[in-house]
Amino acid sequence: MEMSRLRNNVKLRKNMVITLYLAPSLVLFFLFILYPNVLSFYYALLKWDGLSPIKEFIGLKNFIDLFKDKYFYNALWNNLIYLVTIPILTFGLATFFAIVLTQRKYKESGFYKVLFYFPNVMAISLIGLLWIFIYSPRNGILNSFISFLSISQLENFPWLGNTDTALLALILPQVWAGVGFYMVLMMAAINGIPVTLYEAADIDGAGKWVQTFKITIPLVWDMIQVSFIFAIINVFGSFQLIMATTGGGPLGSTELLGSYMISYIMPRLIGSTGQFVPAFGYASAIGVVTFFISLLVTFILTKAMKRESVQY
């Protein structure tokens, strides 16, 4: 009886210590993440400019208007293009570089990790400015290289000013900025695999490609699954670069759900009255729909990528 009471006291103290350490993080999570997100569901039911105290409850009208909005579907389509291209390219390159750097055992691996990871510590506005210079029609590095190759059809081509190329041109900086982060994660996971498994494979005559697909990828599959889903979720929040470069233009060709939502939070010129009226309720509706789309995509990918864990 006394021993049982002692165990309960130890367990209680342990739980209290854990709660004490987690309390600050939980408070910040509820105040700055959970509470604002719950409020957005409420705001989506209002006609409100986000500034005045006047709030008119209009029910689902914002959602009805949203599903009739052709510009919303344009932004959704652009997001789907991002969804298909950016995570696959980013994670594919990150996995490739991680496997090469860990298997080849380069002395410069540490330097390459820093080099690839460097874009992740750069401000998104700086990345946007850098790629604006790269894509500059007259003085940009890309067009200078094209001029060097004497490709007259693309001379002084406005990569970010053309509706056919603007969205695709912004995929490259997104991939460039994200490869390093996932490469470091994959390298950490691969380095955790026992060397004896590779030594046994060498004895059995398995080549590097066989080792990659039979040992490396299966043993780091959990990391691949989590990282890939994380990359998918990030696509729905990757509008910062759009805002720093094209602002959704030209003619909405680079508009994403996030940038389209921001355009309604920021003051918009309504009609010919000259009044700037934000539509905070409508923007919240866009945010709510985006949340459920990302939730659905995450659920589908989680089921599709689910595999039995490999123990070693």
C-alpha positions in Angstrom: 0.0 0.0 0.0 2.8 2.3 1.0 4.7 1.4 -2.2 1.7 2.1 -4.4 1.2 5.5 -2.8 4.9 6.3 -3.3 4.6 5.4 -7.0 1.5 7.6 -7.4 3.3 10.5 -5.8 6.3 10.1 -8.1 4.0 9.9 -11.1 2.1 13.0 -10.0 5.3 15.0 -9.5 6.6 13.8 -12.9 3.4 15.0 -14.6 3.5 18.3 -12.8 7.1 18.9 -13.9 6.2 18.1 -17.5 3.1 20.3 -17.4 5.2 23.2 -15.9 7.7 22.9 -18.7 5.1 22.7 -21.4 2.8 25.5 -20.0 4.6 28.5 -21.6 4.6 26.8 -25.1 0.9 25.8 -24.7 -0.1 29.3 -23.6 1.7 30.8 -26.6 0.1 28.1 -28.9 -3.4 28.9 -27.7 -3.0 32.7 -27.8 -1.2 33.1 -31.2 -2.2 30.0 -33.2 -5.3 28.2 -32.0 -7.4 31.2 -30.8 -6.8 33.3 -34.0 -7.6 30.3 -36.2 -10.9 29.6 -34.3 -11.8 33.3 -34.6 -11.3 33.1 -38.4 -14.2 30.7 -38.6 -16.4 33.2 -36.9 -15.1 36.2 -38.9 -15.9 34.2 -42.1 -19.6 34.5 -41.2 -19.4 38.3 -41.0 -19.5 41.2 -43.3 -16.7 43.3 -41.7 -13.8 45.5 -42.8 -11.6 44.4 -39.9 -11.4 48.0 -38.6 -14.8 49.3 -37.6 -16.8 48.0 -34.7 -19.7 47.3 -37.0 -20.0 43.6 -37.7 -22.9 42.3 -39.8 -23.7 38.6 -39.5 -24.4 37.2 -43.0 -24.0 33.5 -42.4 -22.6 31.5 -45.3 -22.8 34.3 -47.9 -19.0 34.8 -48.0 -18.6 31.1 -48.9 -21.4 31.3 -51.5 -19.8 34.3 -53.1 -16.4 32.6 -52.9 -17.4 29.6 -54.8 -18.8 31.9 -57.5 -15.6 33.9 -57.7 -13.5 33.0 -60.8 -10.5 34.7 -59.3 -10.6 32.3 -56.4 -10.5 29.3 -58.9 -7.6 30.9 -60.7 -5.7 31.1 -57.4 -6.7 27.6 -56.5 -5.4 26.3 -59.9 -2.1 28.1 -59.4 -1.8 26.5 -55.9 -2.5 23.1 -57.4 0.4 23.6 -59.9 2.6 24.5 -57.0 1.3 21.5 -55.1 2.4 19.1 -57.8 5.7 20.7 -58.7 7.4 22.3 -55.7 7.3 19.4 -53.1 8.3 16.8 -55.7 11.2 18.8 -57.1 12.3 20.1 -53.6 12.2 16.8 -51.9 13.5 14.8 -54.8 16.6 17.0 -55.0 17.0 17.1 -51.2 16.9 13.3 -51.0 19.3 12.9 -53.9 21.9 15.3 -52.5 21.5 13.8 -49.0 22.1 10.2 -50.2 25.1 11.3 -52.4 26.8 13.3 -49.5 26.3 10.6 -47.0 27.3 7.6 -49.1 30.3 9.3 -50.9 31.7 10.5 -47.5 33.0 13.8 -49.0 35.3 15.7 -46.7 33.4 18.9 -47.8 30.0 17.5 -46.7 29.8 20.0 -43.8 30.5 22.9 -46.2 27.8 21.6 -48.6 25.3 21.4 -45.8 25.9 25.0 -44.8 25.9 26.1 -48.5 22.6 24.4 -49.3 21.0 25.4 -46.0 22.0 29.1 -46.3 18.8 30.2 -48.3 16.7 29.1 -45.3 18.2 31.8 -43.1 17.6 34.5 -45.7 14.6 36.8 -45.4 12.0 36.0 -48.0 12.0 39.6 -49.2 15.8 39.3 -49.8 15.2 36.1 -51.8 12.5 37.8 -53.8 14.8 40.8 -54.5 17.6 38.5 -55.5 15.5 36.6 -58.1 14.0 39.8 -59.4 17.5 40.8 -60.4 18.2 37.3 -61.8 15.0 37.5 -64.0 15.5 41.2 -64.9 14.8 41.6 -68.7 17.8 43.8 -69.5 20.4 43.2 -66.8 19.4 39.9 -65.3 21.9 37.0 -65.1 19.4 34.6 -66.9 18.9 36.9 -69.9 22.6 37.7 -70.0 23.3 34.0 -70.3 20.7 33.7 -73.0 22.3 36.6 -74.9 25.6 34.8 -74.6 24.1 31.8 -76.2 22.6 34.0 -79.0 19.0 32.9 -78.5 17.4 35.9 -80.1 13.8 34.7 -79.4 14.3 35.0 -75.6 16.5 38.1 -75.7 15.4 40.6 -73.0 12.5 38.3 -72.1 10.3 39.5 -69.2 10.1 36.2 -67.2 8.1 37.7 -64.3 6.1 40.0 -66.6 4.8 37.4 -68.9 1.6 35.6 -68.0 2.8 32.3 -69.5 6.1 32.1 -67.6 5.7 34.1 -64.4 4.3 31.3 -62.3 6.8 28.7 -63.6 9.7 31.2 -63.0 8.7 31.5 -59.4 8.9 27.7 -58.9 12.7 27.7 -59.2 13.4 30.1 -56.2 10.9 28.2 -54.1 12.8 24.9 -54.8 16.2 26.6 -54.4 15.2 28.0 -51.0 13.7 24.8 -49.7 16.2 22.0 -50.8 18.7 22.7 -48.0 16.3 22.3 -45.1 15.0 18.9 -46.2 18.5 17.8 -47.2 19.8 18.4 -43.7 16.8 16.4 -42.2 17.4 13.5 -44.6 21.2 13.5 -43.9 20.5 13.2 -40.2 18.1 10.3 -40.7 20.5 8.5 -43.1 23.5 8.9 -40.7 21.4 7.1 -38.1 21.3 3.9 -40.1 23.9 1.4 -38.7 26.9 1.1 -41.0 26.9 -2.7 -40.5 23.9 -3.0 -42.8 25.8 -1.4 -45.7 28.8 -3.5 -44.9 26.7 -6.7 -45.1 25.2 -5.5 -48.4 28.7 -4.9 -49.8 29.7 -8.5 -48.8 26.6 -9.8 -50.6 27.6 -7.8 -53.7 24.8 -5.2 -53.6 25.6 -2.0 -55.5 25.0 1.5 -54.3 21.7 1.8 -56.2 20.5 -1.5 -54.6 21.6 -0.3 -51.2 19.8 3.0 -51.7 16.4 1.4 -52.6 16.6 -1.6 -50.4 18.3 -0.1 -47.3 18.4 3.6 -47.2 14.9 4.6 -48.4 13.0 2.0 -46.5 14.8 2.8 -43.2 14.2 6.6 -43.5 10.7 6.3 -44.9 9.1 7.7 -41.8 11.3 10.8 -42.2 10.4 11.0 -45.9 6.7 10.8 -45.1 6.7 13.5 -42.5 9.0 15.8 -44.4 7.0 15.5 -47.7 3.7 16.2 -46.0 5.3 19.2 -44.2 6.5 20.4 -47.7 2.9 20.0 -49.0 1.5 22.1 -46.2 4.2 24.7 -46.8 2.9 25.1 -50.3 -0.3 26.6 -49.0 1.7 29.2 -47.1 4.3 30.0 -49.8 2.7 33.2 -50.9 5.3 35.4 -49.3 7.6 35.2 -52.3 4.7 36.1 -54.5 4.0 39.2 -52.4 7.7 40.1 -52.6 8.0 39.7 -56.3 4.9 39.9 -58.5 2.2 40.6 -56.0 0.0 38.1 -57.8 0.5 39.6 -61.3 0.7 39.9 -64.2 -3.1 39.7 -64.6 -3.4 37.2 -61.7 -1.2 34.6 -63.3 0.8 34.1 -60.1 -2.0 34.6 -57.6 -2.1 32.0 -54.9 -4.8 31.4 -52.2 -2.6 33.1 -49.6 -1.9 36.2 -51.7 -5.5 36.4 -52.8 -6.6 36.3 -49.1 -4.0 39.0 -48.2 -5.4 41.2 -51.1 -8.8 41.3 -49.3 -7.2 42.0 -45.9 -5.3 44.9 -47.3 -7.4 48.0 -48.3 -8.9 47.6 -51.8 -10.3 50.2 -54.1 -14.0 49.6 -54.4 -15.7 50.9 -57.6 -15.3 54.6 -58.4 -16.1 55.9 -54.9 -12.4 56.3 -54.1 -12.9 54.5 -50.8 -10.6 51.8 -49.6 -12.6 49.1 -47.9 -11.0 45.8 -46.7 -13.2 42.7 -46.7 -11.9 40.9 -43.6 -14.9 38.5 -43.5 -14.3 37.4 -47.2 -10.6 37.0 -46.6 -11.4 34.8 -43.5 -13.6 32.6 -45.7 -10.7 32.2 -48.2 -8.5 31.2 -45.2 -11.1 28.7 -43.9 -11.4 27.0 -47.3 -7.6 26.9 -47.7 -7.4 25.2 -44.3 -9.8 22.5 -45.3 -8.2 21.9 -48.7 -4.8 21.5 -47.0 -6.3 19.2 -44.4 -7.8 17.0 -47.1 -4.6 16.9 -49.1 -2.6 16.0 -46.0 -5.1 13.2 -45.1 -5.0 11.7 -48.5 -1.1 11.8 -48.6 -0.9 10.3 -45.1 -3.0 7.4 -46.2 -1.2 7.0 -49.6 2.3 7.1 -48.1 1.5 4.9 -45.1 3.8 1.9 -44.9 4.9 -0.6 -42.2 7.8 0.6 -40.2 11.1 -1.2 -40.8 13.0 -2.0 -37.6 16.7 -2.4 -37.4 
